[in-house]
Amino acid sequence: MSDDPLERLRLRARQRVEDGLRRSVTPRDVTDPLLDLASNDYLGLARDHRVRQAAAAAADQWGAGSTGSRLVTGSTTLHARLEDDLARFVGAAAGLVFSSGYLANLGAIAALGGPDVLVVSDAFNHASVIDACRLSRSRVVVVDHRAVDQVAAALRARHEPHALVVTDSVFSVDGDLAPLAGLAETVRQHDALLVVDEAHALGVVGDGGRGAVAAAGLAGDPAVVVTVTLSKSLGSQGGAVLADSELIAHLVDTARTFIFDTALAPPAVGAALAALHVLRAEPELAVRARQHAAHLTRAAWALGLAVREPAAAVASIVIGDPRAAVAAQARCAEHGVRVGCFRPPSVPDGLSRVRLTARADLSQDDLDRAVHALQLIGGTAGGRHTVPT
Ligand SMILES: Cc1ncc(COP(=O)(O)O)c(C=O)c1O
């Protein structure tokens, strides 16, 4: 046995290299010449001048940091405005801003769970939802992807007095949609709550980008709790929970990632507010992101690539082997296009993939380059694939 405490990490790192699963941090330079098809900046607002100016103005007025947790000094009138505007935008009664989408999920699900609450979670939920389930001290039943019948069976068979069903609305890796109407009906029948993570839907799905919950006619339903991130369509940073007022008051009292975390920094709040105003004024941004995703998907299908019909702004191309996915990503970069690459544990074994983000602000020339990237991916990955069911 080695007495070097880092030896076990080295062994694991070696194994990850062998399995094609080593990760590395690659800083972007400010002059980065690559066409970005990898980010979550779905509406192209992260660098929009109105959003940047709002961030700078908030820093000027309030300072660079929020100076404390929300319940001490961290809450500003800017936070309150963002909460009101976000809630109104998605049709919820109230809102609560957290310092990331990850922390919004951890805070909300842990505060709504507990030993007397069953939590039912979709197998393809985001890591933050999975971690939140673990933190909740609830018994957790993981059901197959989009399996409403399994959710109903778990709720029917429960011995806990309370229950929570948790799901992404647009699943982060495949980009497909949760069966929200069926889940809402099921939670109604079993006196449960439904928590929906709208991270990938806000700004892209539904009328004016109001999200999949609104599109399913569930806006304002007191049994539905929406979580969002401010870091994707809104081009900023942070997260929020949008829900019934009593439920939000419960989170203020009990959500540990709200109480024991420094509040979101004012520049991020100002940027998110400005981005939300842009989105309200320009609802066509959401339409354009979806149209671009449909365009890239049709091009991928024509090349025989395995892509699901996207519900939002991402086209996810299943390649299978992690090394082939990395090679496809590298080939795109050689040709000036940055695409995302997902390998285990972000996706199940054998389902490594590359992902293209169809930003609303892509020009025709950008879209042509994206289609060229798809051709390179087809060539590198070696032929035709089928979409996994
Ligand atoms: C579905 C989903 N939920 C939550 C998050 C976390 O949000 P944030 O990056 O704001 O922490 C992400 C990704 O970042 C996500 O894809």
The ligand as an SDF file (V2000), in Angstrom:
LIG
                    3D

 16 16  0  0  0  0  0  0  0  0999 V2000
  -31.1840   21.8480  -16.1060 C   0  0  0  0  0  0  0  0  0  0  0  0
  -30.2200   22.7000  -15.3470 C   0  0  0  0  0  0  0  0  0  0  0  0
  -30.5490   23.0970  -14.1120 N   0  0  0  0  0  0  0  0  0  0  0  0
  -29.7080   23.8550  -13.3720 C   0  0  0  0  0  0  0  0  0  0  0  0
  -28.4940   24.2540  -13.8770 C   0  0  0  0  0  0  0  0  0  0  0  0
  -27.5930   25.0560  -12.9960 C   0  0  0  0  0  0  0  0  0  0  0  0
  -27.7450   26.4170  -13.2350 O   0  0  0  0  0  0  0  0  0  0  0  0
  -26.5250   27.4080  -12.8660 P   0  0  0  0  0  0  0  0  0  0  0  0
  -25.5040   27.2340  -13.9150 O   0  0  0  0  0  0  0  0  0  0  0  0
  -27.1560   28.7470  -12.8400 O   0  0  0  0  0  0  0  0  0  0  0  0
  -26.0340   26.9930  -11.5350 O   0  0  0  0  0  0  0  0  0  0  0  0
  -28.1200   23.8490  -15.1710 C   0  0  0  0  0  0  0  0  0  0  0  0
  -26.8470   24.1940  -15.8120 C   0  0  0  0  0  0  0  0  0  0  0  0
  -26.0600   24.9440  -15.5860 O   0  0  0  0  0  0  0  0  0  0  0  0
  -29.0140   23.0680  -15.9190 C   0  0  0  0  0  0  0  0  0  0  0  0
  -28.6720   22.6580  -17.1420 O   0  0  0  0  0  0  0  0  0  0  0  0
  1  2  1  0
  2  3  1  0
  2 15  2  0
  3  4  2  0
  4  5  1  0
  5  6  1  0
  5 12  2  0
  6  7  1  0
  7  8  1  0
  8  9  2  0
  8 10  1  0
  8 11  1  0
 12 13  1  0
 12 15  1  0
 13 14  2  0
 15 16  1  0
M  END
$$$$
